[in-house]
Amino acid sequence: MIARRVVHGVLACLAVLVAAASAPSRVEPAPSASPPAFSPEPLARLEGLSPQNPRAYFLLAEEFLERAGAPGPRSASDRTTARTLLLLAADLSSKAGDPERTAPSALLALAALAQTPDERQWLEAVANAADAQRSTVRWGSSAKSRTAADAALNLAVALGRYRAGDYRRSRDLLRKLADPAAVLAGAGFDAKRATEMIDQVSAEVTAPAACPRCRGERVLKGVQDGKATAELCPHCRGNPAPTPALTAERFNELLRAEALLLEARPTTWSAQARIDGAAPLRDVDVSSAAAFYKVDLSASLFRGGRWTAP
């Protein structure tokens, strides 16, 4: 009797398990996808732009820039369209007396797309010039971070100490910089030559000191009658540098690098030519920027897949 009850109990448990296994499992609904940050096809909205609303050009340019940041075959064309929209926004804002002052913002966004430091600085100057009501604002200075400015200053001092033969101090300053070649290239120096210069300077300043007496300090320090003293090293006569004197060409190249790092403002044409290689001077206005990017500012309407004049 007891055995029969045990068998019935086991069979009942098995039946419950079979029923549970055969029941369809509950499927959790997939989370709904978040809505896109912009229209899937902002191209369709180009024809809705009106020259009377410069701000709309600027806002649509931001959507094209966001699309251009994602990998894909349309990145280059989206970036080109964004540049066109930003330039049109700046031009239309300047001509229409836009109360929202869209021009400086559009030109700063354009500067963020610059390919070189010189191009970026020029566009920042154009943005500053476009903001006539706040002409004292220097966009370039505010955009440059304190960290980048400190790095540029340290590198300029390091190169100056190297020129002077003070290898120990130059070495100490270079060791504070994570990538001194990148700092120099970011100031507008040729990237390849910046790497070569930093490698050469680093190799020379880390070489063993030529003078075993002062160990590169140039002087011998001591204390006499309770006062600190310093006398010129009798071994190297104050010239511990292990390499021969710099050539005029290399000396001038170092000066140019330091001037770029310090954002020097030369007072003579010859000094300016040394710094920028006599590059042509660009006008700081929207029309010059449009000419540089080959954008026709008179064609402010998008019709039939192309920009046309109103």
Secondary structure, DSSP 8 states (H G I E B T S, - for coil): -HHHHHHHHHHHHHHHHHHHHHS-------------SS-S-GGGGGGG--TT-HHHHHHHHHHHHHHHTS-STTHHHHHHHHHHHHHHHHHHHHHHT-TT-HHHHHHHHHHTT-SSHHHHHHHHHHHHHH-GGGTT--HHHHHS-HHHHHHHHHHHHHHHHHHTT-HHHHHHHHHT-S-HHHHHHHTTS-HHHHHHHHHHHHHHHTS--S-TTTTT-SEEEEEETTEEEEEE-TTTTT---SS----HHHHHHHHHHHHHHTT---SSHHHHHHHHTT------SHHHHHHHTT--TT--EEETTEEE--
